[in-house]
Amino acid sequence: MEWGEVFPMAASAVRTGWLTALFGGMLVLWVGLFFFLDHMIRGAAEAEIALRGGKLVVRGAFYGRDIPLADVDGDGARAEDLGQKGAKSLKWRINGVGLPDLSAGWYRLRDGEKALVFVTDKSRAVYVPTRLGYAVVVSPGDPQRFLAALRRAAAEAHAGPPAGDPPRGGIPAT
C-alpha cells in the first residue's frame, strides 16, 4: 500500500511550554506532599514517650512537648480504653493526624479537654493530666509499667530534692 505524497503541518500558533510547566509544577507539588505526609505519619507512629531529666518527653513528627514533671498530675494519670467512648476518648482533631490505627497531634476529648495525643492502640491508652491547660494521651507498649514509672517520677518531682542534699547551682553555705 502506497501512501502517496506526505504534507507537513503548518506551524501552530499554540505554545505548549506553559502546559509543560504546569504539569511539571503539579508533579513537584505531589511528590513534595507525598514526602511530607510520609514524614508526618512515620514520625507520629514512632513517637517518643520518655521520662528524662525531670520531664515527661512526648514527641513525634511535628508535635511534642517536654513537660516538667512538677506540672504532671501523676495521681490523676490512668489507663483508658479509648474504644469505649468514655469522657476521655477522642472527639475532635484540632491539628494532627487521624488514621484508623494512628491518632497524633492536638485533639479535644469528649469532655471538652484539650490533649496532646499519640495513640496507636486505643485499648492501651494512658491519660495524663497536666497543670498546663491540656492533657497528654499516649499508648505505650506497657501501660502499667509506664504509669508506675510516671507516678514515681512525678511524686519525686513534687517532693523536691531529698533532705541533706546541697542546693543545685547555688553557692554552698559555709
Salt bridges, closest charged atoms under 4 A:
ASP38 OD1 - ARG42 NH2 2.99
GLU48 OE2 - ARG52 NH2 2.72
GLU48 OE1 - ARG59 NH1 3.77
ASP66 OD1 - ARG59 NH2 2.50
GLU80 OE2 - ARG78 NE 2.68
ASP111 OD2 - LYS88 NZ 2.42
GLU113 OE1 - LYS88 NZ 2.78
ASP121 OD2 - ARG124 NE 3.03
